[in-house]
Structure formats: C-alpha cells, structure tokens
Amino acid sequence: MAVQQNKKSPSKRGMHRAHQHLGQPPMALEPTTGEVHLRHHISPTGYYRGRKVVKTKSEE
C-alpha cells in the first residue's frame, strides 16, 4: 500500500483540487413547450422528452 512521505500542505491540497470545481449544470430545451430544464429531469409543466408524464395542479 502506498504511504505518503511528506504531509501535503493546505495550499498544495487546494491546488490539487482546483480543477474539481462545479461548472454550470447542462440544460436541455423541451421540444414541445420550449422550456429550459435540467437534463434527465422533467420540465416545470410536466413534460419529459416531448411527452406529458406528470399532471400539474392546473390540469386536475
């Protein structure tokens, strides 16, 4: 098993993790309504990949 020889300072640790920051989440455009939403999630009106999958409160 590998064992580190010297302790990594907080500055070097931060530099090591610098590229792991979170970027903007990928967004998708709903083809039927034109809404923008997170990829692999339903849109606010209940559409997913062009199909209505969830009833909203206004439709009940």
Backbone as XML, in Angstrom:
<?xml version="1.0"?>
<chain id="A" units="angstrom">
  <residue number="1" name="MET">
    <atom name="N" x="0.841" y="-1.182" z="0.000"/>
    <atom name="CA" x="0.000" y="0.000" z="0.000"/>
    <atom name="C" x="0.882" y="1.239" z="0.000"/>
  </residue>
  <residue number="2" name="ALA">
    <atom name="N" x="0.506" y="2.257" z="-0.768"/>
    <atom name="CA" x="1.300" y="3.479" z="-0.849"/>
    <atom name="C" x="1.098" y="4.321" z="0.406"/>
  </residue>
  <residue number="3" name="VAL">
    <atom name="N" x="2.206" y="4.850" z="0.914"/>
    <atom name="CA" x="2.177" y="5.717" z="2.084"/>
    <atom name="C" x="2.896" y="7.008" z="1.715"/>
  </residue>
  <residue number="4" name="GLN">
    <atom name="N" x="2.253" y="8.143" z="1.978"/>
    <atom name="CA" x="2.878" y="9.415" z="1.613"/>
    <atom name="C" x="4.102" y="9.661" z="2.482"/>
  </residue>
  <residue number="5" name="GLN">
    <atom name="N" x="5.111" y="10.262" z="1.895"/>
    <atom name="CA" x="6.354" y="10.506" z="2.617"/>
    <atom name="C" x="6.285" y="11.820" z="3.386"/>
  </residue>
  <residue number="6" name="ASN">
    <atom name="N" x="5.656" y="12.831" z="2.796"/>
    <atom name="CA" x="5.531" y="14.133" z="3.450"/>
    <atom name="C" x="4.071" y="14.559" z="3.424"/>
  </residue>
  <residue number="7" name="LYS">
    <atom name="N" x="3.687" y="15.333" z="4.446"/>
    <atom name="CA" x="2.319" y="15.840" z="4.509"/>
    <atom name="C" x="2.115" y="16.925" z="3.448"/>
  </residue>
  <residue number="8" name="LYS">
    <atom name="N" x="0.982" y="16.876" z="2.756"/>
    <atom name="CA" x="0.665" y="17.892" z="1.751"/>
    <atom name="C" x="0.060" y="19.096" z="2.467"/>
  </residue>
  <residue number="9" name="SER">
    <atom name="N" x="0.629" y="20.279" z="2.226"/>
    <atom name="CA" x="0.166" y="21.492" z="2.903"/>
    <atom name="C" x="-1.223" y="21.875" z="2.389"/>
  </residue>
  <residue number="10" name="PRO">
    <atom name="N" x="-1.972" y="22.681" z="3.172"/>
    <atom name="CA" x="-3.298" y="23.114" z="2.708"/>
    <atom name="C" x="-3.261" y="23.843" z="1.375"/>
  </residue>
  <residue number="11" name="SER">
    <atom name="N" x="-2.197" y="24.611" z="1.125"/>
    <atom name="CA" x="-2.074" y="25.321" z="-0.147"/>
    <atom name="C" x="-1.946" y="24.335" z="-1.306"/>
  </residue>
  <residue number="12" name="LYS">
    <atom name="N" x="-1.082" y="23.352" z="-1.158"/>
    <atom name="CA" x="-0.893" y="22.354" z="-2.218"/>
    <atom name="C" x="-2.150" y="21.496" z="-2.383"/>
  </residue>
  <residue number="13" name="ARG">
    <atom name="N" x="-2.810" y="21.208" z="-1.284"/>
    <atom name="CA" x="-4.055" y="20.432" z="-1.359"/>
    <atom name="C" x="-5.105" y="21.198" z="-2.159"/>
  </residue>
  <residue number="14" name="GLY">
    <atom name="N" x="-5.192" y="22.523" z="-1.927"/>
    <atom name="CA" x="-6.131" y="23.347" z="-2.667"/>
    <atom name="C" x="-5.792" y="23.406" z="-4.144"/>
  </residue>
  <residue number="15" name="MET">
    <atom name="N" x="-4.502" y="23.469" z="-4.466"/>
    <atom name="CA" x="-4.090" y="23.478" z="-5.863"/>
    <atom name="C" x="-4.430" y="22.154" z="-6.542"/>
  </residue>
  <residue number="16" name="HIS">
    <atom name="N" x="-4.312" y="21.073" z="-5.788"/>
    <atom name="CA" x="-4.617" y="19.743" z="-6.332"/>
    <atom name="C" x="-6.104" y="19.633" z="-6.678"/>
  </residue>
  <residue number="17" name="ARG">
    <atom name="N" x="-6.940" y="20.271" z="-5.863"/>
    <atom name="CA" x="-8.394" y="20.176" z="-6.054"/>
    <atom name="C" x="-8.953" y="21.307" z="-6.919"/>
  </residue>
  <residue number="18" name="ALA">
    <atom name="N" x="-8.120" y="22.166" z="-7.438"/>
    <atom name="CA" x="-8.587" y="23.357" z="-8.141"/>
    <atom name="C" x="-9.429" y="23.025" z="-9.363"/>
  </residue>
  <residue number="19" name="HIS">
    <atom name="N" x="-9.156" y="21.932" z="-10.044"/>
    <atom name="CA" x="-9.874" y="21.602" z="-11.269"/>
    <atom name="C" x="-11.179" y="20.861" z="-10.994"/>
  </residue>
  <residue number="20" name="GLN">
    <atom name="N" x="-11.505" y="20.594" z="-9.735"/>
    <atom name="CA" x="-12.703" y="19.829" z="-9.412"/>
    <atom name="C" x="-13.915" y="20.713" z="-9.130"/>
  </residue>
  <residue number="21" name="HIS">
    <atom name="N" x="-13.836" y="21.997" z="-9.429"/>
    <atom name="CA" x="-14.938" y="22.910" z="-9.137"/>
    <atom name="C" x="-16.161" y="22.546" z="-9.980"/>
  </residue>
  <residue number="22" name="LEU">
    <atom name="N" x="-17.325" y="22.955" z="-9.512"/>
    <atom name="CA" x="-18.563" y="22.686" z="-10.230"/>
    <atom name="C" x="-18.796" y="23.759" z="-11.280"/>
  </residue>
  <residue number="23" name="GLY">
    <atom name="N" x="-19.129" y="23.322" z="-12.454"/>
    <atom name="CA" x="-19.460" y="24.263" z="-13.516"/>
    <atom name="C" x="-20.961" y="24.435" z="-13.616"/>
  </residue>
  <residue number="24" name="GLN">
    <atom name="N" x="-21.409" y="25.020" z="-14.691"/>
    <atom name="CA" x="-22.838" y="25.177" z="-14.921"/>
    <atom name="C" x="-23.446" y="23.816" z="-15.248"/>
  </residue>
  <residue number="25" name="PRO">
    <atom name="N" x="-24.599" y="23.470" z="-14.658"/>
    <atom name="CA" x="-25.224" y="22.189" z="-15.000"/>
    <atom name="C" x="-25.731" y="22.210" z="-16.441"/>
  </residue>
  <residue number="26" name="PRO">
    <atom name="N" x="-25.677" y="21.084" z="-17.128"/>
    <atom name="CA" x="-26.153" y="21.063" z="-18.516"/>
    <atom name="C" x="-27.664" y="21.251" z="-18.573"/>
  </residue>
  <residue number="27" name="MET">
    <atom name="N" x="-28.109" y="22.127" z="-19.447"/>
    <atom name="CA" x="-29.528" y="22.416" z="-19.580"/>
    <atom name="C" x="-30.037" y="21.850" z="-20.898"/>
  </residue>
  <residue number="28" name="ALA">
    <atom name="N" x="-31.330" y="21.533" z="-20.937"/>
    <atom name="CA" x="-31.951" y="20.981" z="-22.135"/>
    <atom name="C" x="-33.153" y="21.833" z="-22.503"/>
  </residue>
  <residue number="29" name="LEU">
    <atom name="N" x="-33.515" y="21.800" z="-23.758"/>
    <atom name="CA" x="-34.669" y="22.539" z="-24.257"/>
    <atom name="C" x="-35.781" y="21.539" z="-24.555"/>
  </residue>
  <residue number="30" name="GLU">
    <atom name="N" x="-36.943" y="21.729" z="-23.930"/>
    <atom name="CA" x="-38.079" y="20.836" z="-24.150"/>
    <atom name="C" x="-38.652" y="21.098" z="-25.542"/>
  </residue>
  <residue number="31" name="PRO">
    <atom name="N" x="-38.742" y="20.070" z="-26.399"/>
    <atom name="CA" x="-39.165" y="20.308" z="-27.786"/>
    <atom name="C" x="-40.622" y="20.763" z="-27.934"/>
  </residue>
  <residue number="32" name="THR">
    <atom name="N" x="-41.515" y="20.335" z="-27.034"/>
    <atom name="CA" x="-42.926" y="20.690" z="-27.202"/>
    <atom name="C" x="-43.260" y="22.062" z="-26.646"/>
  </residue>
  <residue number="33" name="THR">
    <atom name="N" x="-42.705" y="22.423" z="-25.495"/>
    <atom name="CA" x="-43.053" y="23.690" z="-24.862"/>
    <atom name="C" x="-41.981" y="24.759" z="-25.022"/>
  </residue>
  <residue number="34" name="GLY">
    <atom name="N" x="-40.747" y="24.363" z="-25.352"/>
    <atom name="CA" x="-39.668" y="25.328" z="-25.493"/>
    <atom name="C" x="-39.061" y="25.759" z="-24.177"/>
  </residue>
  <residue number="35" name="GLU">
    <atom name="N" x="-39.382" y="25.069" z="-23.082"/>
    <atom name="CA" x="-38.839" y="25.424" z="-21.775"/>
    <atom name="C" x="-37.431" y="24.871" z="-21.607"/>
  </residue>
  <residue number="36" name="VAL">
    <atom name="N" x="-36.648" y="25.551" z="-20.789"/>
    <atom name="CA" x="-35.303" y="25.094" z="-20.462"/>
    <atom name="C" x="-35.364" y="24.410" z="-19.097"/>
  </residue>
  <residue number="37" name="HIS">
    <atom name="N" x="-34.758" y="23.223" z="-18.999"/>
    <atom name="CA" x="-34.765" y="22.482" z="-17.737"/>
    <atom name="C" x="-33.491" y="21.673" z="-17.621"/>
  </residue>
  <residue number="38" name="LEU">
    <atom name="N" x="-33.238" y="21.119" z="-16.435"/>
    <atom name="CA" x="-32.080" y="20.255" z="-16.233"/>
    <atom name="C" x="-32.226" y="19.003" z="-17.087"/>
  </residue>
  <residue number="39" name="ARG">
    <atom name="N" x="-31.110" y="18.524" z="-17.631"/>
    <atom name="CA" x="-31.152" y="17.321" z="-18.447"/>
    <atom name="C" x="-31.551" y="16.137" z="-17.570"/>
  </residue>
  <residue number="40" name="HIS">
    <atom name="N" x="-32.290" y="15.197" z="-18.140"/>
    <atom name="CA" x="-32.772" y="13.989" z="-17.470"/>
    <atom name="C" x="-33.738" y="14.294" z="-16.322"/>
  </residue>
  <residue number="41" name="HIS">
    <atom name="N" x="-34.371" y="15.477" z="-16.354"/>
    <atom name="CA" x="-35.399" y="15.845" z="-15.385"/>
    <atom name="C" x="-36.616" y="16.315" z="-16.179"/>
  </residue>
  <residue number="42" name="ILE">
    <atom name="N" x="-37.794" y="16.270" z="-15.548"/>
    <atom name="CA" x="-38.988" y="16.758" z="-16.230"/>
    <atom name="C" x="-38.993" y="18.284" z="-16.206"/>
  </residue>
  <residue number="43" name="SER">
    <atom name="N" x="-39.701" y="18.883" z="-17.147"/>
    <atom name="CA" x="-39.807" y="20.338" z="-17.189"/>
    <atom name="C" x="-40.832" y="20.790" z="-16.138"/>
  </residue>
  <residue number="44" name="PRO">
    <atom name="N" x="-40.891" y="22.076" z="-15.802"/>
    <atom name="CA" x="-41.841" y="22.557" z="-14.798"/>
    <atom name="C" x="-43.313" y="22.287" z="-15.145"/>
  </residue>
  <residue number="45" name="THR">
    <atom name="N" x="-43.623" y="22.134" z="-16.425"/>
    <atom name="CA" x="-45.009" y="21.856" z="-16.804"/>
    <atom name="C" x="-45.319" y="20.366" z="-16.884"/>
  </residue>
  <residue number="46" name="GLY">
    <atom name="N" x="-44.338" y="19.498" z="-16.575"/>
    <atom name="CA" x="-44.594" y="18.061" z="-16.522"/>
    <atom name="C" x="-44.249" y="17.285" z="-17.771"/>
  </residue>
  <residue number="47" name="TYR">
    <atom name="N" x="-43.499" y="17.878" z="-18.703"/>
    <atom name="CA" x="-43.115" y="17.184" z="-19.936"/>
    <atom name="C" x="-41.722" y="16.581" z="-19.795"/>
  </residue>
  <residue number="48" name="TYR">
    <atom name="N" x="-41.515" y="15.424" z="-20.430"/>
    <atom name="CA" x="-40.197" y="14.803" z="-20.499"/>
    <atom name="C" x="-40.032" y="14.193" z="-21.877"/>
  </residue>
  <residue number="49" name="ARG">
    <atom name="N" x="-39.040" y="14.660" z="-22.612"/>
    <atom name="CA" x="-38.744" y="14.187" z="-23.969"/>
    <atom name="C" x="-39.971" y="14.254" z="-24.882"/>
  </residue>
  <residue number="50" name="GLY">
    <atom name="N" x="-40.722" y="15.340" z="-24.767"/>
    <atom name="CA" x="-41.850" y="15.572" z="-25.657"/>
    <atom name="C" x="-43.158" y="14.937" z="-25.235"/>
  </residue>
  <residue number="51" name="ARG">
    <atom name="N" x="-43.169" y="14.176" z="-24.138"/>
    <atom name="CA" x="-44.405" y="13.532" z="-23.679"/>
    <atom name="C" x="-44.823" y="14.108" z="-22.334"/>
  </residue>
  <residue number="52" name="LYS">
    <atom name="N" x="-46.117" y="14.187" z="-22.094"/>
    <atom name="CA" x="-46.644" y="14.641" z="-20.809"/>
    <atom name="C" x="-46.578" y="13.466" z="-19.838"/>
  </residue>
  <residue number="53" name="VAL">
    <atom name="N" x="-45.805" y="13.585" z="-18.747"/>
    <atom name="CA" x="-45.625" y="12.469" z="-17.829"/>
    <atom name="C" x="-46.199" y="12.738" z="-16.438"/>
  </residue>
  <residue number="54" name="VAL">
    <atom name="N" x="-46.425" y="14.016" z="-16.091"/>
    <atom name="CA" x="-46.946" y="14.365" z="-14.777"/>
    <atom name="C" x="-48.038" y="15.389" z="-14.943"/>
  </residue>
  <residue number="55" name="LYS">
    <atom name="N" x="-49.149" y="15.204" z="-14.240"/>
    <atom name="CA" x="-50.222" y="16.202" z="-14.258"/>
    <atom name="C" x="-49.861" y="17.341" z="-13.323"/>
  </residue>
  <residue number="56" name="THR">
    <atom name="N" x="-50.055" y="18.567" z="-13.780"/>
    <atom name="CA" x="-49.821" y="19.729" z="-12.911"/>
    <atom name="C" x="-51.116" y="20.075" z="-12.191"/>
  </residue>
  <residue number="57" name="LYS">
    <atom name="N" x="-51.009" y="20.945" z="-11.190"/>
    <atom name="CA" x="-52.182" y="21.310" z="-10.390"/>
    <atom name="C" x="-53.258" y="22.010" z="-11.228"/>
  </residue>
  <residue number="58" name="SER">
    <atom name="N" x="-52.840" y="22.759" z="-12.227"/>
    <atom name="CA" x="-53.818" y="23.483" z="-13.060"/>
    <atom name="C" x="-54.625" y="22.544" z="-13.949"/>
  </residue>
  <residue number="59" name="GLU">
    <atom name="N" x="-54.132" y="21.335" z="-14.185"/>
    <atom name="CA" x="-54.829" y="20.383" z="-15.050"/>
    <atom name="C" x="-55.795" y="19.478" z="-14.306"/>
  </residue>
  <residue number="60" name="GLU">
    <atom name="N" x="-55.694" y="19.411" z="-13.010"/>
    <atom name="CA" x="-56.550" y="18.484" z="-12.247"/>
    <atom name="C" x="-57.950" y="18.976" z="-12.082"/>
  </residue>
</chain>
